[in-house]
Amino acid sequence: MAPKKDGSIRLCIDYRELNKVTVKNHYPLPKIDDLFDQLQGATVFSKIDLRSGYYKLRIRDSDIPKTAFHSRYGHYEFIVMSFGLTNALAVFMDLMNIVFKDFLDTFVIVFIDDILVYSKTEAEHEKHLHQVLGTLRANKLYAKFSKCEFWLKKVSFLGHVMSSEGVSIDPVKIEAVTSWPRPSTINEVRSFLDLAGYYRMFVEDFSRIASPLTQLTRKGTPFVWNPACETSFQELKQKLVSAPVLTVLDGSGSFVIYSDASKKGLGCMLMQQGKVVAYASHQLKSHEQNYPTHNLELAVVVFALKIWRHYLYGEKIQMFTDHKSLKYFFTQKELNMRQR
């Protein structure tokens, strides 16, 4: 038994052996930053959390014995989906997408059992809420109203805070980062990087800053916490505390990209209407470390165009770099294999 935040109890069963022999359902979960792109012009939000959503999915009769567990109170088997089963999340996510397929990408975001309803006006929002709640009732899915919030100008969702101004990091998560103790094992370093990396689009040059820590996690590397690791650890904390509010795309195009490259990594920034949309960066691979400066600066341009191609395709953009010779790239008489 594990306590929940609201004081209730969650039944936890060790299904590791069953999960090992289960054929995995590789249903794709949506990318968090892609979900936020839908919020163009939204000013009113409501957040709905489902009550015991997994229990709305029946288990096939022949598979019920596989969910069995035994305690001093007796022998039990689940007839509905249990937490801990490897495919539970994928199956439930599929169900939610089917239930809300008419509303997705219009005024509803669904991530497992969390539902966000967003609208441009209060009149629209009233209509949208009626549709969403009616759909839940029609499909016998019920909200846990103690965890629901309605008619908000600013909402916390999936570790972020959303408003008409844009998207920022949830203060609760910032507090978790700032209070994180200095890692003493490789696994603790990985855990910190997982949390910090979830918000990497808010941090300029994230890969460069995190480089000493990521090097610690490489196979065969002994754990030695040196001054470079401490500097990286503290700088990442500070960057997340002072992270900006990222603007939500307004559909007008007019993209501007600033790029920079060095032997420590590649970094770029996407802007629209003078506001930051996202940061992106990555550490140099072994073969990239041998690139001359010109090719490195070209590599970061290609990296930016690839990572944000879903925004930039068909749009006219401005690209700014501190490497002046790149502007002659399209008039070069000869290109080497890498440049092609």
N, C-alpha and C positions, 0 to 999 in steps of 0.2 A: 504494500500500500504506500502511495506517495501523496503527500499533501499538495493541493493546488493553491494558487494565490488567493482564491476566494474562500479558503478554509475547507472546502470539500475534499474528498479522497478520490484518487485515481488508482484503479487496479492495474498493476504492472506485472506482466508475465514474461518470462524469458523464453522467447521463441527462436533463439539463435540457431539451434539445430534444425528446426523446421525451415527457417529462412534459407539455410545453406542448400537445401534440396528443392527449393521452390523456383520454378521458372520465373524470371524477373519480368515485370511489366515496365518497359522503359518509356512510359508516358512522359512527354516533355513538360516540365514546369516552366511557366513564363519567366523571362528575365525581369528583375525588379525595375531596372531603368526603362525598359520598354513599356512597362505598365504605366509609369509616370508620364510618358509622352502623350498619353490620352487626355491629360487634364487641361488641355488648352482652353483658356477662358473660364474655367470652373471657379465659382466663388462660394458655393454652398455645398457642404458635405454631410453625409451620414454614414456611420460605421455600424455594421451588423455582425454579431458573432453568433454562430449557430450553437444550439444545445444538443450535445450528444449526436453530432452529425453522422459519425461512423456507424452508430447503431441503427441507422436507416437502411443499411445495406445488409441483406440476408446472405448467409453463407450457404453454398450448395450443400444439400443434405449429405452427400457422400463425403464431403470434406469436414463436416462438423466434428467428428472424432479427432481430427488432427489438431484441433484447437484446445484439447483437453488439458486441464491442470488439476493438481491435487493439493489439498491443504488439510489441516487438522479438522476442518469443518466438513470435509467430504470431497467428492469427485465432481468436477463441473466441466461443461463443454459450452462453447459459444455458438449461438445460432445466428448471431450478427457479427459484423466486422469488429475485430478487437484491435486495440492499440498494440503496436509491436510487430504486427505481421508485415512482411517486407513490401507487399503490394498494396497495403491499405491506403497509403497516401495517393498513389497513382490512380487507383480505382475511384477514390472519392473525388479527386481533382477532375477526372473525366466526367463523373456524374454532375458536378457543379457546372462544368462548361456546357454540358447538354441542357441542363435546366435553364441556364441564363444565356443561351446562344443568341437569342434575339436582341439582347441588351449589351452584350460585350462590345467593347470599343466604341460605345455610344454614350452610355452613362453609368456603366457598372464595371468595376474591377473585382475579380474573384481570385483569391489566393488560398487554396484549400478551403478552410471553413470561415475565412474572413471575407466579408463583402463590403466594398466601398461604393456608395452611390454619390455621384457628383453631378452638379448642374450649374448652368450659367446664371440662372435667376431663381428666386424663391418660388415663383409660380411653376416653373419647370420642375423644381425639386419636389414639390407636393405631388405632382403627377407621377414622377419617377418613383417616389416612395410607395405610392399606391400600387404601381405595377410590380415592384420588387416584392413587397409584402404579400401581394396577391399570388404571385408565382410561388413563393415559399409555401403558402397555405395549400395551394393546389397540388404541390408535390409532397405534402406532409413533412416539410422541413420547418423546424421551429427555432425562433431566435431566443437567445438568452438575454432578456431585456436588461438584466443587471450589468451586462457588459456592452450594451449598445449605446451609441451616442447619436443624437439627431440634430439637424439644423445648425451645423458648426461652420464657423468661418475659418477655423484652423483645426486640422485633425491629425492625430498621430496614427500612422498606419505602416506596418512592416518596418519598424525602426526608423521611420522618417516622419517629418512634420510637413504637411501640405497645406498651402493656402493660396490665395489669388496671387501672392507675390512670388511663389515658387516652391521649391523643395529644399528642406534643410535636415540636418541630423537631429534625431530625437534627443532632447536633453538627458533623458534617462540613460541612453546609450553612451553619451558623452561622459556622464558621471562614472559609468562602468569602466570606460577607458582610462580616465584620469586616476581612478582608485586601483587600477591594475597593479599588483605587486611586481617587482622585478623578477623575471623568469629565472628559474634555477635548473630547468631541464629543457631538453629539445622539444618535448611535447608541450610544455608551457609556452615556449616561443611560437610554436605552430598555432596554438590556441589564440595567442595575442594577434598574430598576423592574420588569422581567419577573421577575427572581429574587426581589426583595422582595415583589412582588405575589402570588407563588405562596403566600406565607405570610400574606396579609393577614388571614385569619380569626383569627390569633393576636395581632394588633396593634390596640389600641383607637385609634380615630380615625385609621386609616391614611390615608384620603383627605385629611384636613386636613394631616397631617404631610407627605405627599408632594406637596401642591399646588404648591409652587415648582418642583419637578422636573418634574411633569407639564405645567406651563405652558411649560417649555422645549421640550417635544416637539411643541407645536402648530405647525401649518403656518404658515410665514412668520415665525416668532419667531426672532430672531437668538440665537446662543449667547452668553450673558453669565452667567458664574458669579459671582453676587453673594453677600453674606453670608446672605441668606435660603436660597439653594440649599445653601450649606455647612451651615447649621443643620439643614435638612431631611435632608440626606445623613447627617449624624452621628447625628441623632435616630432615624432609621429603623434604623441599625445597632444603636444601643443598645436600641431596643425589641425587635428580633429576638433579641438576646443574652439579654434578660431576659424573653422570652416565657413565658407560663404553660403548664402542662400542661392541655389542654382535656379535659373529661370526655366520656365516650361516653354517649349517651342510654341510660337504663335502662328505658324503656317505661312509666314511671309517670305521665307527664304532669307536672303541677305546674310549669309553665313560668312564669318571671318575666322580663320584658323591661324594661330601663332604656334610656331614649332621651334624646337631647339634640340641639338644633339651634342653629346660629348662622349668621352670614353667611359663615363659612368652610367650612361643610359640615354634613352630617347624620351622626350616629353612634348606634349602639345596641349593646346587649349582651344575649345570650340566656343565661339561667341555669336550672339545674335542681338541686334539692336543695342550694342554696347554692354550686354550683360553675359556673364559666364553661363554656358549651358552644361559643360562637363570638362573635366580634365582627363587625360589618358597618358600613360607612360609604360615603358617596359625596360627591363635590364637587357644589356647587350648579350647576345648569344656568343659562344666561343668564336665562331667564324666572323661575326660582326666586329669583334674587337680588333680585327686586322684591317678593317676598312680605312681608307684614307678619309680625311675630313669631308671632302666633297661628297663621297658616297654615303657617309654617315648622315649628312644633312639631307641628302636625297632620300635615304631610308626612312627618316622620321616623317617626311612628307607623304611617302607611300603608306606608312603605318597609319597616319591620321586619316588619309582618304579611305583606307580599308575599314578601319574600326567604326567610322561614322558614315560609311557609304549609304546606309539606309536613310540618312538625313540629306546627303549631298547629291544623290543621284538625280540628274536632270536640272540641278540648280547651278546658278552662277555664284562662285565663291571667290573670296580674296584670301590668299595665302601669304603670310608674312614670315620671313626667315632672316636670321642675321648673317647668312652666307650669301653674299651678293652675287657670286658667280652662278648660282642656280637659275637666275633669270635668263641666262643664255642657254639653258638646257635644250629648249625646243629648236634652237638654231645651230646646235652643234652638228658638225659635218659627220662625225663618227661617234658612235656609242659603243661602249664595251658590253659584254654579255650581261653583266650585272645590271647596268643602267637600262638595258632593253627590257 
